[in-house]
Amino acid sequence: MKKRLLSFLAMLLLCAIANAQNPVTITAAASKRPSQPGAEISKAYDGSLTTMYHSNWSLNAMPDTVDFYFVGVKSINKVDYTPRQSGPNGIWTTVDVYYTTSDAPSVFVSKQSNISWAQTNAVKTIDMTANPIVKPYIVRFVIRSAGGNFSSCAEINFSSAETGAAVQPLDCDNPIAEDFSTYSDVKLAISSASVSPAANAGEDISRTYDNNTATLYHSNYAGGGFPISLTYNFTTNPTIDYISYVPRQDGGSNGIFGTGEIWYKTTTQTTLTKLMNFDTGFSTAAYQISFPQH
């Protein structure tokens, strides 16, 4: 009887160890969407529910992409997303999760797709106990929908059933956000552009990439001519993730984009391929057209 009791207690102890959740430290983070000043992505893991990450109040943030970086973590088996403590804006409701590992830090793997959450202030949990992410480097959240088309997060916590580092660090300093500058967004240089039908005199297509929001491209004042095709060329064979569209800044509304299509052609293609539709809602605010994730 004593042996059976000891065996039972040992089994209980092993189960408790197996189900233990150890907090995982986030090394750095980055968000694709501009944040509201004072509500940067670092507020999503500062340990305080009185602060939060929030996308810029004047921009449509959908879809948003948020990356969390890890160093020396053995595995992740649970994520707890804590929404803002009051109000609905920015609460994530449809989410895809991707990850890379320390062995292949630039290769993203789909973990879960179309996770659906209620637009409430309750904590949302992703349980990966049966299939943890091993040796994570980046865990990426692609937020497909959220309250009010904003993006917000009071706190996000990652957990592991394991303790200790996966690798022995080479020095005593933990990386800081600047160490991941290689992964920051880079504005691409446009080599040339054209438009059809022709632009209004003195307001040609080159004004869309002269880095001056006081100038603008405008179609012919005589009107008509839809659809209008704007073509941009690149010589460096870049990878493009999104387009930032800044409408006219002079208070006028004529010519502000509404609906459209994105087509592309690579150096190995001879014909254009349709990528996606977009709808800016004729908004006067800056708008980011994010391309589908591949």
N, C-alpha and C positions, 0 to 999 in steps of 0.2 A: 504493500500500500504506500509506503514511504517513497519507494522508487518511482511509482506511478505519479505521485504528487509532485516529486521533483521534476520528472519528465514533463508534466503538464505545465508547471511553472516555467520551465526552460523554453517550452514552445511559445508560451505567452510572451516571454521576454524577446524571443526572436521575432515574433509578429510585431511587437511594439517597435523594435529597432527597424524592421523593414518598412513600417508605415510612418516612421519619424520624418518630419519635414524640417529641413535646415534652411535658413534664409541664404539666398545667393546674392552676392554683391554685384550691383551694376557698375561697370567701370566708366561708361560714357553713354550718351544717347544723342540722337539727331532726328529732327522732323523735317519732312519735305516742305510742309506748309509754313509760311511765316507765322510766328507766334505773336500774341498780344504782348506789348511791352510789360515786363514784370511777371509774365506768365509763361516763361520759357520752358522747354521740355525738361530741364533739370528739376523743375518743381514737381515732376511726376514721380521722383524717387528721392525726395529730400526728407522723408519720414514724417511729414506733417500733412494732416488732412485739412488744414486751414489755408493751404496754398494749392495751386493746381497749374497744370499745363493747359493753355487755351489757345487755339488758333486765333489769328487776327480777326477782330470783330467786324471789319469792313470787307472781308473776303469770303467767298465760298470755299470751304476747305475740303470738299469731297471730290475725289477720294484723297485721303491723307495717308502718308506712309511714315511710320515711326520705327526707328531702329534702336535697339538696345545692345550694347557691346559688353563682352565678358572676357576675362583673362584668367586662365588657370582653373576654370570651373569643370568639374568632372561630368555633371549631368544636370538637367532640369526636368522635373517631373510634374510641376504644377505652376500655374500662373494665376494670380489674383488681381483682377482689375477693379479698382475702387473708383467709381465715378465721383463727380462733384457731389458735395453733401446736400446741396439744394439747387433747384432749378433744373430744367431739361436740356439746355443748350450744350451741344457737344458730346452728349453721352453716346458712346459707341453702341450701335445696334446690329451692324453686319460687319464681320471681321474675317480676314484671311490671315493665316500665320505661316511664315516662312522662316528658315534658319540657314545659317552656314556653320561650319565647324572650324576648329583651329587647324585641322589638316587641310581643309579646302575653304579658306576664308572668303573667297569671291564667288563661290558656287552656291546659289540659293536653292533650297529644297522645300517643296510645299509640305507643310505639316498638317494643317487643317484648313478647310475652305468653307465659306458661307456659314460661319458661326453666327447664330442669331441670338441676340440678347434683348430683353425688355428694356424700354427706355425709362428705367427707374434708377434711384440712387443706391440700390442694393449692390453689394459686392458680386462680381461675376467671376466664375472660376473655370479655368481650362485644366482638366485633369488628364495628365499624360503618364500616369503611373504605369500603365501597361506597356508603354512604348516611349521612354524618356528621350529627350534630345541629349546625345552624348557628345561631350567636349564642345559645347556651343561657343561660337565666336560672336555671331550676330543673331538676334531674334527679331524678326521684322513683322510688324503688324500693318496690314493694308486695310484701312478703315473705309469700307464701301458706303456706309450710311451712318449718320449720327444726328442727334437732335439739332434741328435748325440749320443743318448743313455746316455746322461748326465741328471742331474736334477738341475734346477736353479729357483730362485725366487727373484726379486728385492724387492717387498713388497707384503704382503698379509694383507688385512683389513677385519674385521668382523663388521657387523652393526646389530642394533636392533631397533625395534619400541618402546621399553621400556627403561626407565631410572631407576637408583637406583639399589641397590643390591638385589638379591633374598633372601639372608639370612644375618643376622647381624654377621660379623666376630667376633670370640671369642677374638682376640687380634688386636693390631694395626699394626702388621707386615704382609706385603704381602709375600706369599711363593716365594721362589726363585727356580731356576732349581734344586738345590741339594735336595729340599724337595720332588722331584719326582724320587729320585734315585731308589726307589722300582720298578719303571717301566723301568729302564735302562736294556740294554741287558746284559745277564750273560753268560759267556763261560761255557759250560757244560763239566763235567768230563766224559771221556770215560772209562768204566770199563775193556773192553777187545775188541779185534778185530781179524779178520781173513781174509785171502785172498785166492782165488782160481782162476787159478792155483797158485802154490807156488811162492814166491818172489825170487829174486836173492839173493844169499848168502850174508849176512851182510847188506842187505837193506830191512829188513822185514817191515811188516805193522805197527808195533809199532812206527816207525819213522815218521808216519803221525800225531802223537799226542804227541810227546816228547817236544813240545814247542821250538824246535830248527830248524830254517829254513836252517841251514848249513847241516843238515842230510836229507835223503829222502828215501822214499819207491821206489823200482824199480822192475818191473816185470823181469822174467828170461831173461838174455841176449840172450838166444837161440831164443827168439822171438816167435811169434804165441801165441796160447792159448786164443784168443778172442772168446767170451766176457770174461772179467775179473770181478769177483765179489769181492767187498770189503764190509765186514760186520762189523758194529760197534754196541757194546752192551752197555746198560745203566742200572744202578741198581736203580736209583732214580725216575723212571717214569716221566721224565721231559716233558715239552711241547717244541717242537723244531720248530722254525720259519724259519730258514735258515741255510745253510752250507757255511762256508768260505773256499774256496779252494785256497791254495797258491802253485803255480807251483814251480818246481825246481828253485833255485836262483843262480846256478853256471854258467849261461849263455848257458847251453845246451838246446836242444829242444826235445830230445828223451823222450817219455813217457808222454808229456804234454797232459792233457785231451782235448778231442774234444767233441763228443756227448756221451750221456749216459742216463740212467734211474735211478730214485729213487724209491725204494720199501721199505715198512716198515711193521712191525708187532708189535702190542701192547701186553701187558701182558694178555689180554683177547682173543687174536687171536691165532690160530694154524697155519695159512698159511699167506704168504706174500701178501700184496696188493700194486699194482702199484700206486704211487702218481703222478709222472710227468716225462717228458723228460727234458733234459737240453742240452745246446750247449754253450761251453765256447769259441768256435771259435779258438781253439788251441792257445789262447793268453798266452803270458808269464807274463801278469799282474795278480795280485790277483783277484779272481772272487767270487762274492756272489751268491749262488743259493738260491733264495727266494722261499719258499713254497707257494702254493695257499692260499688265505685268506679264513677262514671259519667263 
